[in-house]
Amino acid sequence: MTIDVEALYENGMLKPRRPLPLQEKEWVRVTVHRDKTLAEQTAGMLGWKGDAATSERLLAENEEEV
């Protein structure tokens, strides 16, 4: 059985958004795919030639000013 769920990583643990249809102490295999950041999702849309890290920094600075 394959289940695709969203989860939050916090304090060293993955916390699923919704309860999982699993039995207590059931072993599972987990594959983690990190969501793309806003900078990664929008790279190249406005002719940006810089790297994603610089874009992330600029976005963070802009959010601090708002």
C-alpha positions as CSV (number, residue, x, y, z in Angstrom):
1,M,0.0,0.0,0.0
2,T,1.3,3.5,-0.8
3,I,0.1,6.6,1.0
4,D,1.1,10.1,0.0
5,V,0.9,12.5,2.9
6,E,2.1,16.0,3.9
7,A,4.0,16.3,7.1
8,L,5.8,19.0,9.1
9,Y,9.3,18.3,10.4
10,E,9.6,19.8,13.9
11,N,11.8,19.0,16.8
12,G,13.3,16.0,15.0
13,M,10.0,14.4,14.2
14,L,7.7,14.2,11.1
15,K,4.2,15.2,12.0
16,P,1.6,14.2,9.4
17,R,-1.1,16.7,8.6
18,R,-3.8,14.1,9.0
19,P,-4.0,10.7,10.9
20,L,-2.6,7.8,9.0
21,P,-4.5,4.5,8.4
22,L,-1.9,2.4,10.1
23,Q,-1.8,0.0,13.1
24,E,0.1,0.9,16.2
25,K,3.8,-0.2,15.9
26,E,3.4,-1.0,12.2
27,W,6.7,-0.7,10.4
28,V,6.7,1.5,7.2
29,R,9.2,2.8,4.7
30,V,9.4,6.6,4.4
31,T,10.7,8.6,1.4
32,V,11.0,12.4,2.0
33,H,10.6,14.9,-0.8
34,R,11.1,18.5,0.3
35,D,8.7,21.0,-1.1
36,K,10.3,23.6,-3.3
37,T,10.8,27.1,-1.7
38,L,9.1,30.1,-3.3
39,A,12.4,31.1,-4.9
40,E,12.8,27.7,-6.4
41,Q,9.2,27.6,-7.7
42,T,9.4,31.0,-9.4
43,A,13.0,30.8,-10.6
44,G,13.4,32.4,-14.1
45,M,9.8,33.7,-14.3
46,L,10.9,37.4,-14.2
47,G,14.2,37.0,-16.0
48,W,16.1,36.5,-12.7
49,K,19.6,35.4,-13.5
50,G,20.8,35.0,-9.9
51,D,20.9,31.9,-7.8
52,A,18.1,30.5,-5.5
53,A,20.0,31.3,-2.3
54,T,20.3,35.0,-3.2
55,S,16.6,35.1,-4.2
56,E,15.7,33.5,-0.8
57,R,17.7,36.1,1.0
58,L,16.1,39.0,-0.9
59,L,12.6,37.5,-0.2
60,A,13.4,37.2,3.5
61,E,14.6,40.7,3.7
62,N,11.5,42.0,2.0
63,E,9.3,40.1,4.4
64,E,11.1,41.7,7.4
65,E,10.4,45.2,6.0
66,V,6.7,44.6,5.6
